Amino acid sequence: MEERQIKQAVILAGGYGERMKPFTEQHPKPMYPFQKTPFIDYLIKQIKGFGITKVLLLLGYMADQIQDFLGDGEHYDMEIEYCVTPPEYDTGNRLFDAEGKLDDAFLLMYCDNYCPIHFQRLCQDFFYNNADIQISVYRNADQYTKDNVRLAANGMVSCYDKKRVTDGLQGVDIGYAIIKKSVLKRLQIKENNPVNFEGQVYPIMVEQGTMFGTQTEHRYYSIGSWKRIELTKEFFSNPKTLFLDRDGTLNVRPPKACYVEKPEDFKWIKGSMEAVRILKEAGWRLILVSNQPGIARGNLTRESLEQIHKKMQEDLKRETGYELDALYYCPHNWDENCECRKPKPGLLYQAQKDFSLDLTKCYLIGDDERDIQAGEAAGCHCIMVNETYNLLDAVKELLNIK
């Protein structure tokens, strides 16, 4: 392939959705609404955000409801096509029948998963690896679901087990796979024989060493069963969220190698409490993310840090009527190689899971390059403050306040 760009998304959306009954007795699963908007609408808009404007939906069960809702894609400023096959078909049969409508390489998605993946990185990995298949893999360190893949150090998929019974699996295939159309020749399609694409083709690509995975720490959200629905509702209904660094952003940063060790050492930067008030009155959720290596170095204890934060929250409540919504901190030293010390994004991912956040829609404000690196690694919009451009300045610009 000469052109290193993915221009087509293909969505598998033809099954009965048995686990979503009774809703699926009257509607196809992708039409399940959040905020009065069908799930399929969120997927289409995400695809457009990837820079893809051509979508092929592989439909079966109650296809007309999805077709009537999406139409030809004109109101999305996209081109939407359909391939309708019997509901009994499995994923392999649907792709086999749609082969004539597929690009040489395309993004394959499930109709029931949503994850704010880093699409550019997925594409870069696909082309760099010269992969036949590049899947998106949720790291699943929190055991959100059962693992079904194992990746080698170079990202090559060393095991794919659709039944999830092999020992040593680490990670979950969540869809969002870039596929070369040429792999479809591996499908063995027989009349009236349902064939699962992943179950039949993926193990062959693993054996050949041409299937790779791009990992994400960002939890995915699903309408695959009622078990996941409440978290998915929370995900799509979150208020605007801002992550705030502490020292140098909210309060005066102590000298290098020194720490805020007791409540009276915490000195507010002028305007920072006013910035908090403005954000809270505008409906924002505010989450503190702070490195606190003084704990590991013996300069303060967790109990003393809690007292400092108690004082901080009391000041805010007294002066503004509000508090920060959540506080996260890393207690480790720089050489402990933890996942939570900025510039690593571990604290942000902790909050992501606790609040079902879409980190690509969150903001982060900090005064240190490590803050910005952590935010960018998590996909957040980042703003850096300093002595001449403080938190209040940044908030007013963000909210377009003169």
matplotlib code that plots the C-alpha trace (Angstrom):
import matplotlib.pyplot as plt

x = [0.0, 1.6, -0.7, -0.1, -3.5, -6.7, -9.7, -12.5, -14.1, -16.1, -18.6, -19.9, -23.5, -25.6, -26.2, -29.3, -27.9, -29.3, -27.7, -29.5, -33.0, -35.7, -34.4, -33.2, -36.6, -37.7, -34.5, -31.0, -28.3, -26.5, -29.7, -29.5, -29.7, -27.5, -28.6, -31.4, -28.7, -28.2, -24.9, -24.2, -24.2, -21.3, -19.3, -19.9, -18.9, -15.8, -14.8, -15.2, -12.9, -10.3, -10.4, -12.2, -15.3, -16.2, -18.0, -19.4, -21.9, -22.3, -25.9, -28.3, -30.9, -33.4, -31.0, -33.7, -33.7, -30.0, -30.2, -33.2, -31.3, -27.9, -29.1, -26.3, -24.3, -25.0, -25.9, -22.6, -20.8, -19.7, -20.3, -22.1, -22.8, -24.3, -24.0, -27.0, -26.8, -28.9, -28.9, -27.6, -24.3, -21.2, -18.4, -16.5, -19.5, -20.4, -16.8, -16.6, -19.9, -18.7, -15.2, -16.0, -16.8, -13.7, -10.5, -7.2, -6.8, -9.6, -10.5, -12.7, -14.9, -17.5, -20.9, -20.9, -17.5, -16.4, -12.9, -11.1, -8.1, -5.2, -6.0, -2.9, -0.7, -2.7, -2.0, 1.6, 2.1, 0.2, 2.5, 5.7, 5.1, 3.9, 1.1, -1.6, -3.7, -3.1, -5.5, -6.2, -5.5, -6.9, -4.1, -6.7, -4.4, -7.6, -9.1, -12.1, -12.8, -11.1, -7.9, -7.8, -4.4, -0.7, 1.8, 5.5, 7.9, 7.8, 4.0, 3.6, 0.6, 2.0, -1.3, -4.9, -7.5, -11.1, -12.2, -9.9, -8.6, -4.9, -2.5, -0.5, -2.9, -2.4, -4.8, -8.1, -8.8, -11.4, -11.8, -10.6, -8.4, -6.7, -7.0, -5.5, -8.3, -5.9, -6.3, -9.9, -8.5, -7.9, -11.6, -13.1, -16.7, -19.2, -22.9, -25.0, -21.9, -21.4, -17.7, -16.2, -13.6, -11.5, -11.6, -10.6, -8.2, -6.5, -4.7, -3.3, -1.9, -0.4, 1.3, 2.7, 3.9, 2.0, -0.5, 0.4, -1.3, -1.3, -2.0, -4.2, -4.7, -8.0, -11.0, -13.4, -17.2, -19.8, -23.4, -22.5, -24.6, -26.6, -23.7, -21.8, -24.7, -24.5, -20.8, -21.4, -24.2, -21.8, -19.1, -21.4, -22.9, -19.8, -19.4, -16.4, -13.4, -10.2, -7.1, -5.1, -1.5, -0.9, 2.4, 3.0, -0.5, -2.8, -0.2, 3.2, 5.8, 8.4, 12.1, 13.8, 14.0, 11.7, 8.1, 4.9, 5.3, 2.5, -0.8, 0.6, 3.2, 0.4, 0.2, -2.4, -1.3, -3.2, -6.3, -6.2, -9.2, -11.1, -10.3, -11.7, -14.9, -15.3, -14.9, -17.2, -19.9, -19.6, -20.2, -16.7, -15.4, -12.0, -9.5, -6.1, -3.1, 0.1, 3.5, 4.4, 7.9, 8.4, 6.5, 9.1, 11.9, 10.6, 9.8, 6.1, 3.7, 0.5, -1.3, 0.4, -0.4, -4.1, -4.0, -2.5, -5.3, -7.9, -6.7, -6.7, -10.3, -11.5, -9.9, -11.8, -15.1, -14.8, -13.8, -15.7, -18.3, -16.8, -14.2, -12.1, -14.0, -11.2, -7.5, -4.9, -1.2, 1.9, 3.9, 6.9, 10.4, 11.6, 13.7, 10.9, 9.7, 6.0, 3.2, 1.7, 4.5, 4.2, 5.3, 3.7, -0.1, -1.0, -2.9, -5.0, -5.9, -6.8, -9.3, -10.5, -11.6, -13.1, -15.2, -15.7, -14.0, -13.2, -9.7, -9.6, -12.2, -10.5, -8.2, -5.0, -3.4, 0.1, 3.2, 5.8, 6.8, 6.1, 2.5, 2.1, 3.8, 1.5, -1.6, -0.5, 0.3, -3.3, -4.8, -5.9, -5.9, -3.0, -2.3, 0.9, 1.0, 3.9, 4.6, 3.2, 0.3, -1.4, -4.3, -6.9, -5.5, -5.7, -9.3, -10.5, -9.0, -10.4, -13.9, -13.6, -14.1, -12.9]
y = [0.0, 3.2, 5.7, 5.5, 6.6, 4.8, 6.2, 3.7, 2.4, -0.8, -1.5, -4.9, -4.4, -7.3, -9.6, -10.2, -8.7, -11.5, -10.2, -6.8, -8.2, -6.9, -3.8, -5.8, -7.4, -4.2, -2.5, -3.4, -3.1, -0.1, 2.0, 1.9, 5.5, 7.6, 11.2, 10.4, 9.7, 6.2, 4.5, 4.3, 8.1, 8.3, 5.8, 7.7, 11.0, 9.4, 8.0, 11.5, 12.8, 10.3, 12.1, 9.2, 10.2, 6.9, 4.3, 0.8, -0.8, -4.6, -5.0, -7.9, -7.8, -4.9, -3.2, -0.7, 1.1, 1.9, 2.8, 5.1, 6.9, 7.3, 7.6, 8.2, 10.2, 13.6, 15.2, 14.0, 15.3, 11.7, 8.9, 6.0, 2.7, -0.6, -4.3, -6.2, -10.0, -12.4, -11.9, -15.5, -14.6, -14.3, -11.7, -13.7, -14.2, -10.5, -9.4, -12.0, -10.8, -7.1, -7.8, -5.8, -2.7, -2.8, -0.7, -2.5, -1.5, -0.4, 0.3, -2.6, -1.8, -3.5, -1.8, -2.2, -0.9, 2.7, 3.6, 7.0, 5.3, 7.2, 6.6, 8.2, 5.9, 2.9, 3.9, 4.6, 1.2, -0.6, 0.9, 0.6, -3.1, -3.7, -5.6, -7.6, -6.8, -4.1, -4.5, -2.1, -3.8, -2.6, -3.4, -4.6, -4.1, -3.5, -6.9, -5.0, -8.1, -11.4, -11.2, -12.7, -11.7, -11.7, -9.3, -9.7, -6.8, -5.5, -5.4, -8.6, -10.7, -13.9, -15.4, -14.7, -16.8, -16.0, -18.5, -16.7, -19.9, -19.9, -19.2, -16.0, -13.8, -10.0, -7.6, -7.5, -7.0, -4.2, -3.9, -0.7, -3.0, -1.9, -4.8, -5.6, -6.8, -9.5, -11.5, -12.3, -15.0, -17.0, -17.3, -20.7, -19.9, -22.8, -22.4, -22.1, -22.3, -19.3, -18.3, -16.0, -13.8, -13.3, -16.9, -18.2, -15.6, -14.1, -17.3, -17.7, -14.2, -14.8, -17.9, -15.9, -13.1, -10.4, -9.4, -6.7, -4.8, -1.1, -0.9, 1.6, 2.2, 4.0, 1.9, 1.0, 1.3, -1.1, -2.0, -5.6, -6.5, -4.9, -5.3, -2.5, -0.1, 2.0, 2.7, 3.6, 6.0, 7.7, 7.9, 9.7, 12.0, 13.3, 17.0, 18.9, 17.8, 19.6, 18.1, 20.5, 20.3, 21.6, 23.2, 26.1, 26.0, 26.4, 27.2, 28.8, 26.2, 25.7, 25.9, 23.1, 19.9, 21.4, 20.5, 21.8, 19.8, 21.2, 23.1, 26.5, 26.1, 26.0, 29.5, 30.2, 31.8, 35.0, 34.3, 30.5, 30.2, 32.6, 30.3, 27.4, 29.3, 30.3, 26.7, 25.2, 27.7, 26.8, 23.2, 21.7, 18.7, 19.5, 16.8, 17.4, 15.3, 15.9, 14.3, 14.1, 12.5, 14.1, 11.1, 8.6, 10.9, 11.1, 14.8, 14.3, 11.5, 10.5, 11.8, 15.2, 15.4, 14.7, 17.6, 19.9, 18.9, 19.3, 22.9, 23.5, 22.2, 24.2, 27.4, 26.8, 26.1, 29.2, 31.6, 30.2, 27.8, 24.9, 22.2, 20.1, 17.0, 14.5, 14.4, 12.0, 12.0, 9.9, 9.2, 7.6, 8.9, 9.5, 6.3, 3.9, 3.5, 3.7, 4.3, 7.2, 9.8, 12.5, 12.6, 9.2, 9.4, 6.9, 9.3, 10.4, 6.8, 6.2, 9.1, 8.0, 4.6, 6.1, 8.6, 6.9, 9.9, 10.4, 11.7, 13.1, 15.6, 16.5, 19.4, 19.6, 22.7, 22.6, 24.6, 21.9, 20.1, 16.8, 17.9, 18.5, 15.3, 13.3, 15.1, 14.6, 10.9, 10.5, 12.4, 15.5, 19.1, 20.7, 24.3, 25.4, 28.2, 30.2, 33.3, 35.7, 33.5, 32.0, 29.7, 32.5, 33.8, 30.3, 29.7, 33.0, 32.3, 28.7, 29.9, 33.0, 35.4, 39.0]
z = [0.0, -1.1, 0.7, 4.5, 5.5, 6.7, 5.0, 5.8, 9.0, 9.0, 11.9, 12.7, 13.7, 12.6, 15.6, 17.6, 20.9, 23.0, 26.2, 25.8, 25.9, 26.3, 24.5, 21.6, 21.1, 19.5, 18.5, 17.3, 20.0, 18.5, 18.8, 22.7, 23.8, 26.1, 26.7, 24.2, 21.5, 20.1, 20.8, 17.1, 16.8, 19.3, 17.3, 14.0, 15.5, 17.0, 13.6, 12.1, 14.8, 13.6, 10.2, 8.5, 6.4, 4.8, 6.9, 6.0, 8.4, 8.2, 9.3, 9.9, 12.7, 12.3, 9.8, 8.7, 12.1, 11.8, 8.1, 8.8, 11.6, 9.9, 6.3, 3.7, 6.2, 4.7, 8.0, 9.4, 6.3, 5.8, 3.3, 4.9, 3.1, 4.2, 3.6, 4.9, 5.5, 7.5, 11.3, 11.8, 10.1, 12.2, 11.7, 9.2, 6.9, 7.0, 6.1, 3.4, 1.8, 2.0, 0.5, -2.7, -0.7, 1.5, 1.1, 1.0, 4.7, 7.0, 10.6, 11.9, 14.9, 17.0, 17.4, 21.2, 22.3, 22.7, 23.8, 23.3, 21.6, 20.1, 16.5, 15.1, 17.2, 16.1, 12.5, 13.1, 14.7, 11.8, 9.2, 11.2, 11.9, 8.4, 10.2, 8.6, 11.7, 14.3, 17.2, 20.1, 23.5, 26.8, 29.3, 31.9, 34.9, 36.9, 35.8, 34.3, 32.3, 31.3, 29.3, 25.8, 24.4, 25.2, 23.7, 23.2, 24.1, 20.5, 20.5, 18.5, 19.5, 20.8, 21.8, 21.0, 22.8, 22.1, 24.8, 27.4, 29.0, 28.1, 31.0, 31.0, 29.0, 29.7, 27.9, 26.1, 22.4, 22.3, 18.5, 16.8, 14.6, 11.4, 9.0, 5.6, 3.3, 2.0, 5.3, 4.3, 1.9, 5.1, 5.7, 5.1, 4.3, 3.7, 3.0, 6.2, 8.3, 10.7, 10.8, 13.4, 11.8, 14.9, 15.9, 12.5, 11.2, 14.2, 15.3, 11.8, 11.8, 15.3, 14.0, 11.0, 13.3, 11.4, 14.1, 16.6, 19.4, 20.4, 24.2, 25.9, 29.6, 28.9, 30.0, 27.3, 27.6, 26.3, 25.5, 25.1, 28.2, 31.0, 33.3, 31.7, 31.0, 34.2, 33.7, 30.1, 31.1, 33.5, 30.8, 28.3, 30.9, 32.7, 33.4, 32.0, 34.0, 34.8, 36.4, 38.6, 39.7, 43.3, 44.0, 41.7, 40.3, 43.3, 46.0, 46.1, 45.1, 47.9, 47.0, 45.2, 47.3, 49.9, 50.6, 52.0, 55.3, 57.4, 56.9, 57.7, 54.9, 52.3, 50.8, 48.0, 44.8, 44.2, 42.2, 42.4, 44.7, 42.5, 39.6, 41.4, 42.2, 38.5, 37.3, 39.9, 39.1, 35.5, 36.4, 36.1, 38.1, 39.6, 40.4, 42.1, 40.8, 42.7, 43.1, 46.8, 47.0, 50.4, 51.8, 50.4, 51.5, 55.1, 55.0, 55.7, 56.4, 54.7, 57.8, 57.6, 53.9, 54.7, 57.2, 54.5, 52.1, 54.8, 55.3, 51.5, 51.2, 54.2, 52.8, 49.5, 51.2, 53.4, 50.6, 47.6, 48.9, 46.9, 47.3, 44.9, 43.9, 44.3, 45.4, 44.0, 44.8, 44.2, 47.4, 45.6, 45.0, 41.5, 41.4, 42.4, 38.8, 39.8, 37.3, 39.2, 39.4, 36.8, 34.0, 33.8, 33.6, 36.2, 38.5, 35.5, 34.7, 38.3, 38.1, 34.7, 36.1, 39.3, 37.4, 34.0, 32.3, 28.7, 29.1, 25.5, 26.6, 29.9, 30.6, 32.7, 34.1, 35.7, 36.0, 35.3, 32.1, 33.9, 34.4, 30.7, 29.7, 31.9, 30.5, 26.9, 27.5, 28.7, 25.8, 27.8, 26.6, 28.5, 29.7, 31.4, 33.9, 35.3, 37.4, 34.8, 33.5, 36.5, 37.1, 37.1, 33.7, 32.2, 33.5, 32.2, 28.8, 28.8, 29.6, 27.4, 30.2, 29.6]

ax = plt.figure().add_subplot(projection="3d")
ax.plot(x, y, z, "-o")
ax.set_aspect("equal")
plt.show()
